[in-house]
Amino acid sequence: MMDKPLGGEMKLGGTAQQVWVFIGESDRWHGKPLYLAILEVLRSGGCAGGTVLRGLAGFGANSLIHTAALVELSTDLPVVVTFVDRAERVAHVLPEIAEMVQEGLITVSTAEVVKYTHRAPGAFPPALTVADVMTRDVVTAAPEGPIGELVQRMVESGVRAVPVVDAGRRLVGVVTDGDLLARGAVHLPIDVQRDLAGELPPAELARLEAQPHRAADVMTAAPVTARPEMSIAKAAALLADHGLTRIPVLDPNDRLVGIVSRSDLLRTVAETLRQPAASPRPPVSARGRAGEAMRQDVVTVQRETPLAETLDRLLGGVERRVVAVDEAGRPLGIITDGDVLGRAARRVHAGAFRSLAAWFAGGTRPDGVEVAARNRSAADVMSGPVVTVREDAPIGDVLHLMMTRRLKLVPVVDAAGTLRGAISRADLLAALAGLPRSGAAPEE
């Protein structure tokens, strides 16, 4: 009845799980056929696919036999929804499906995946591989390298993830901005430190130089990696599926040969879409509109929102970005953690700055913030005017705008200019890869 790949990435071989959902053809969920509602759950949950099978005959717990004979067309024939995916993704969608099935049967069995292929997303040039777009000159660290030196190199080079390699350039781990913050090696995100170059209080600079940690102490071991011959479509799915901004690229001997980032892939698609029709590179397409790719859970404040409340909302969101709007809901500007700390660094003493930085790194709100923020509001820290796109803007145009203007988040508005949502680079990559948005990493 229905068999359509729904996006997602599954291992090309090995053990997976197959789920069978036995329901009736007349079963409904919120006014629509239950089998269609289950398919929507699979799609939104990032599953690789789903199939609906319509029975010719069968009976259930009520012992009534239903058939597809001409005189029985009005009866409730059995319907089976089945899908195969990784165990963790099955565990993610199964509770919601179980709640939807009021009468029926759900089973889960182990399946051996012999072969799994799917059509490459049309937005990515099919002939291009990771080797064609990756960065080969990679900033790296040795396992015994001091953290202070590593942080300085990350700030100077503008990268937020550094592969850790041994003497033979074999990958042993990756140090990310998040690793440094989570393990207390730094108080400020790397991009904020870069924004505050030359303005960090002397005490904070001294603390970094005296940092006792080594790269091996804070790195993430066994990170997600790619191979040079991998298609960029698969690399995009890998990044989107794991919520990553970049992944190391290894040769057959597991030696580091490059790194491929979200920006590398988006830039490649943007350049390909803008090439003339006579270009030798195969044509690609970026179907969809901004309204289909945007997220609606945008954190907003108004111009007069007190600064302390603005900070609460800013630090409560994954993107670490807040959109300031006017009384009619029209975007006026964007506020980032760098905007706030950049202004705070000029006005507060070293102790207060460390407290504020610790709050930004995931700690509790320091005492006295309300006093320090008195008579200040969102308007004092926002950056504007803000660049927006309409809901009906083609995805290709949004991609070109974000890459050429170096934008990390773009508010989406309706015809009246009212905020409807926002698109990040992670949202764009997921849309182009044909995947649902996942727990994306903060924008690079």
N, C-alpha and C positions, 0 to 999 in steps of 0.2 A: 504493500500500500504506500509506504513512504520509506525511502532509503537515501539519506543525504548526508554527506560529510559536514560536520558542524564546526570544524576548526579544532585547534588544539594540537598537541604534539604527544605522540606515544612512542615508546621504544620500538625499534625495528625488529626486535626479537626478544624472547624471554617470556616470563610469567606475567600475566595480567589477570583481571577478574571480569567475568561476564555476568551481567545482571539480567534476570528475566522478570518482567512485571506482567502478571496475568489479571486482566480486568475485563469488563463488559463494554461492548460497543456504545451503549447508551449512557455510560458513566460520564458525569460532567464535573467540571471544576471551575467555579466562578463564571458560569454561563457558557463555557466552551467545552468541546470534547476533552475528556481527561487525557487521552493519549497525546493530543496536541499540546496540552498544558505540560505534560511530562517532557516532551521534546524541547519545549521552551526552557525548562529547568536545566536540561542537559546542555543546551546552547549557552545559556548564561553562566553555567558552571564550568565552561571551557572543555567539555568532553569532546572526544575525537569524532563521534558520530552517534547515530541512533537509528533504529529500524522499527517500524510498526508492521506487525503481521496480523492479517484478518483471518479468523478461523472459518472453515467450512462447516464444522460441526463440533459439538462439545457439550459438556455439562459440568456444573460446579457443585458447591455445597448443597444447593437446593435440589439436586438430583434430576432437574428438568433437562431433557436433551433438546438442544437447539440445532437446527440445520440451516443450510442455505438453499433448500428446495424452494421452488417458486411460491408455494403456499405458505412458507414460513419466513418470508423476507422481513416481516415486521418484528421478528423476535430479536432478543438481545444476544447476538453472536459473540463468541469470545474474541478478544483482542490481546495480542502480546506485544509489549514494548521490550526490546532487548538492546543492550549496548556493551561494548568491551572497552576497558580503559585501565589505567594504572590504579593500584589499590588505594592510594591516597586521594585520587580524584573521585573514585567511587564512594569513599568514606565521606567526601565533602558534599555530594549531591544526594546520597541515599536517605538521610533523615527527612529532607523536604519531600522527597517522593513518597516515603512511607506515610507521612502525614496526609498526603493527598489521596492515597488509596484507602478508601473507607471499606470497600468490600473487594477482596481479591487475594492474590498471592504474590509474594516477592521472594525470589531465590537468588543467591550469589554462589557462583562456582568458579574454580580456578581454570584459566584458559592459557594455553601455550600459544603465543603469537609466533607463527611461522613466517608471515610476511605482512607488512603494513606499508602501503603507499597512499599518497594523496596528491591531488593536483596542486602544484605550486601556486601561491597567491599571485594574481595578475599584476600587483603593484611592483613586484621585484623582477628586474631583468633576469630571465631564466638562465642565461649563459654565464652570469657573474658568480664568482665564488668569494669566500671570505678573503682569500689571498689577493683578490683584485681591489679590495676596499680597506683592508686592515692597515693600522699604523705599525710600521716596522721598527721605528726608532722609539723604543719603549723605555720609560724610566723604571728602573728595577732597584731592588734592595737585596742585600745579603742577609741571611738569617741572623747573623750576629751584629748587623748594622744598628747603630744607636737611633732611638726614636727622634731625638732632637734634630739630628741631621736629616732623617727621612722626612719629617714634617716640613723642614725648610725647603727641601727639594720639591715636595708636593705643592707648597705655596708658590714657589718661583715658577714651576712648570705649569701650574693650573690644572693638575690632575687630582682626582679624588680616589684613585685606586692604584696601588703599585704591586706588581707581581714580585714575590720573593723567590729567588733562584739560587741554586747552589753553584759551585765553581764550574760545573759543566753546563750551566744554564738550564738545568732541569727544574721544573716548577715544583716548589714545596708548599706554596701557599700564596695568599693575597692579603695585603693590608689595605683596608678601605677607611674612608672617613668615618663610617659607622663603627668600625672596630676600634679606632682610636678613642672615640667618644665613649663607647660602652665600657671600655676597660680603664677609663680615667687617665689615659695618656695625654689627652688634650682637653681643654675646657671649651674650645670653640671649633665649629665646623671649619674645614679647610677653606671653603669659599668665603666664609666670613673673615678668616684671617687674611686672605688675599685682598678682600675689600678694605681691610683696615691696615694695609701695609704702611709701616712707618708711624702708626698711631696706637699700637698696642702699648699698654703701660709697661714701664721697665720691669716691674716685678713679674709680669706674665712672661716677658721675654727671658728673664733669668730662670724662671721655672722650667721653660721648655729646654733651655740649654742644660739644665741639671737633671733632666728626665732620665731615670735609670733603666727604663724598659729597652728591650731590643726588639727588632722586627719579629723574631720568632715568638716572642711573648704575647704579641697582640694579633698576629695574623690569623686568618681563617684558612684552615688546612683543607685539602681536597676540594677546591672550588670548581664551579661549573666551567668547562672549557670547550673550545671549538677546534676543528681541524681546518687547515688551509683549503682543502678541496670541498668543504661544506658549502652548499648553496647559500646565498645571502637570505633567501626566503626562510630556510631552516634556521639560520642564525637569528633572524628577526623573531621567529616563533620561540626560540630558546630564551632570548632576552625578555620577551614579553611574558612568557610562561613563568619565569622565575623572578620577575620583577627586578631585573638587573639593568644597570646602565652600560656595562662593558664586561667583556670576558676575555681571558687570555687565549691565544691561539698556539697550539703545540704541534710539532712535527711528529712523525711516527715513533721517534725515540723519546717523546715527551719533553723535548727541549723547547723553550719559548722562542717563537719566531715573530710574534706580533701581538697586537691586541685589537679587538673589534668592538666598537662602541655603538650605542644607539644613534649618536650623531652621525657616525660614518654611514650607517644604513639610510637614515633619513636624507642625508645630503645626496647620496647616490640616486635615490628615487627622485628627489627634487630636480637634480641636474638632468636626469633621463627624461622626465616629463617635459622639460623646457627645450629639449633638442629638436631640431627641424625634422620633418618627416623623412628627409633623404639620409638621415644619420644611419651609419652601419649598425648601430646598436639596436637590438630588437625592441619594438614598441612595448610600452607597459601602460597599464591603466590604474587609476586611483579612483575607484567608484565610491560614491557616498557623499553625504553632506555633513557640514559641521554639526548640525543638530543631532545627527545619528552617532557621532563619535564623542560628543561632549559628555562630561560628567555634570550632574545637576547639584551635587552636594558641595557647592562652593561656599567657603567661609567668607562672610561679608561683615563690614562695619560701615557706619556713616561718618561723615566728616567730624561730627562733634562727639563721637564715641570716645570716652576717656581712654588715655593711653594704657592704663593698667588693664582695662577690659580688652583693649585691642591686643595686648600681649597675650592674655589668656587664650583668646581665639586663635591667634597666630600659632602659638605653641601646641595647640590641640589638634592641628591638622597635619596630615602627612606631608603635604606639599610645602609647608612653611611659607605660605603665601596667602595674603588676605586681600580681597578686592574691596576698595572703598567705593560706596555708591551714594548718590544723592537721595532726596526724599522720594523721587519717582522711581528709584531703583536703577538709575543709569550709572554705569561705571565712571568713576572720576580718577582713580589711580590704583596702584598695587603696592602693598607693603610686604617686605621680606624681613627675615631676621637680621640680614646684613644692613638694611636701612635703619633699623632701630639701634643696633649696636654701633653703627658708624656714627650716629648722632650722640649716643650715650658716651662713647669713648672720649669725646671732646669736653664733656661736662662733669664727669664723675671721677672720684679718686680711685686708686688701684683696688682697694678693698671692695668698694661698691661694684666696680667693674667685674671683679672675680665672682661676686655673688650673682650678678646679672648673667654672666657667662655660664655659670653653673646651672642656673635656671634654664637657660636656652639649651643646655646639654642634656636636659631631662630631669633635673632636680626639682625641688620644691620652690615655690615663690619666696624670695628673700623678704625679711621684714623691712619695712620702710619704703617699699616700691611705690605704695600709694602716695606717700609724701613726696617722693622724688618726682612722681608723674603729675603732681598737682597742677591744674590749669593747662595741662597739655592733652591733646587729643590726636585722633588718627590723622587729621589734616597736617599735623606737625611732622609726621614721619613718612607720609606716602609719597611715591614717585608718580608723577603724571606729566602730561596727559597720557592716558592709556590707549593702546592700540586694541581695537576690537574687530570681530568678524560677525557677519550675519549668520543666522541659523541655516539659511539656504546656500551658503558659500560652499563651492566644491572643495572636497578634501585636498585635491591637488593645489588649489590656490592657497589654502590654509598652510599647507606644508611649505610652499614657496615663501610665503610671508614670514613664517616662523624661522626658517633657516637663513633668509637674507637679512632679516632684522635682528637675528640672534635672540629671539624671544623664547622663553621657557614656559610661559603660561599666557594664553590669550582668552579673555572673556568673550563669550558668545552672546549676542544680543538679538532681539526681535526687530521688527520693522520700526518700532517706536524707540529703539535704543535701550530698552529695558533688559537688564541682565537675565539670561536664561540658563547659563551654565558656563563652563570653561573647558578648554582643551590644553593639555600638557603634551610634552614630547612623548611621554609614555602612552598617552591616549592615542596619539597619532600612529605610533608604531603598532599598537594592538589593532587599530582599525585597518591599517595597511596589510597586516599579517592575517586578517580575518579572525582575530581572537577577541574574546571578551577581555575587559580590563581586569588586571590582577592587582595584587598588592605591590604596586610599583615603588621602586626606590625614589627618593627625592630627586628632583630634576638636577641634572649636571650643569 
